[in-house]
Amino acid sequence: MFQVRIHGRGGQGVVTAAEILSIAAFREGKHAQAFPSFGSERTGAPVVAYCRIDSKAIRLREPIQQPDALIVQDPTLVHQVDLFAGLAAGAILVINTTRTFDELGLGELADRFETLAVPATELAVKHVGRPVPNAALLGAFCAFSGQVSLGALSAAIQDKFAGKVADGNVAAAREAFELACNVETA
């Protein structure tokens, strides 16, 4: 089973990201589940969502304590929330930022995890017109993890959204996917 934990803030599409990832996995014939965990339901509050992907039925229902991958939609959470709790050595870490891990004060993570910085907010603004980084981060995650294909992700985005919103999110995901394919891992 592959387990993903997604951290962000209310309004950034954290819960939607987990749902889209699970739909993409389902479209590829895998079993998947997605669910959120949040306290105050307001814009800007920290939000966590989870996604599990497996080739067989998933019976677990509890929050993911030891993820195989961590997606961070808001880099301001890095020093406010214990994002890296339970993250095993070699896990995948995808973060929305234009800064380097050293600039974020996270340079040592490159030695422990497979790290990738993605300018997801900028890609979202460029393609969607709004600073919602979820689709771009999922595109990069697909390239980096190999858990689901870009085609399945694009179809899942089309399932969730329509028209220009869907097209923009697919374009953001595709550009992030291409960026991730051209990055050397740490």
PyMOL commands that set and color helices and strands:
alter all, ss='L'
color gray80, all
select helices_A, chain A and resi 14-27+75-77+109-112+120-127+134-145+150-160+163-181
alter helices_A, ss='H'
color red, helices_A
select strands_A, chain A and resi 2-9+31-38+46-54+69-72+92-96+114-118
alter strands_A, ss='S'
color yellow, strands_A
deselect
rebuild
show_as cartoon
